[in-house]
């Protein structure tokens, strides 16, 4: 079996998909994207596929991963790693179809029969937070995630700390003692600011506080870990085992590889195994499309130290298009009391609606994240 063709599709709201075809008719799908840099990643996907994949045996998944990540002198970074990630997903999709098994079966088999999921409920502007959380709880979700603050000073004021605590208080009140909420700081604070913000959250028992400092300050995240009883999570902007290792050595409780950024299924699987040696849990980052979610679920079902799965069905980013718009059979993503059931179809376990993908390709302008500024005009973390 040989790879004969590959294509990429930029589809609304902000996703990039890739399609790999073989000479015996098998087709694999992947989702290689950096949000806000889809066009750049698309170029990298074509460069990698042209150089390493056309004419090759698709079942040599590990060998392809090694070549795509190490076959050039300049390596790493989110663009290259995300390009590799989508192609890796597509290769695993083909492998599962060739062996007539879901990917999680090829990785050792399932360790659970359902996967707990959470949904995002805002938090930048807290006015509607109570209703948003109540709506998700009524839909059967037992966990949500929200931003700890909107635009904020890197060293938060007393008023900003009070706002963080007020959001957490609402979440705990609505969810009760049995529910969980996670708080995302998006690296908006300094180390000292994150310590103060974590202290403000502690009375409300969040499941974890996410990305309290920027990834470039991972070597300092241990200061936050040591300051609080709240579990600390990070990893959506870390793209390899070597980048995750300092966070684990600093004592983070949860790592969050994004399977469309961190080298795909192959590297995210290794990140999860590395985390297990530090007694850390895995909660894959996934505010993306159906292929990224399908790949994440394959990892979740075969990972002993898995915690919870992010998913973007109905998220506010999905303006003009929705995750399920590109799925031929949405049943695989149906929620059962806030959980996903184990997929049984071969490969990634999801059937992509190719007609819908082709029709949507190029139909939306490139998405870029907002740029925030402080009151004095200086740059603010989004």
Beta strands, then each sheet from edge to edge (+ up, - down):
strand 1: 3-11
strand 2: 15-22
strand 3: 27-30
strand 4: 114-120
strand 5: 143-147
strand 6: 180-184
strand 7: 208-210
strand 8: 232-234
strand 9: 254-255
strand 10: 281-282
strand 11: 309-310
strand 12: 335-336
strand 13: 339-341
strand 14: 372-373
strand 15: 379-380
sheet 1: 1+ 2- 3+
sheet 2: 10+ 9+ 8+ 7+ 6+ 5+ 4+ 11+
sheet 3: 10+ 9+ 8+ 7+ 6+ 5+ 4+ 13- 12+
sheet 4: 14+ 15-
end
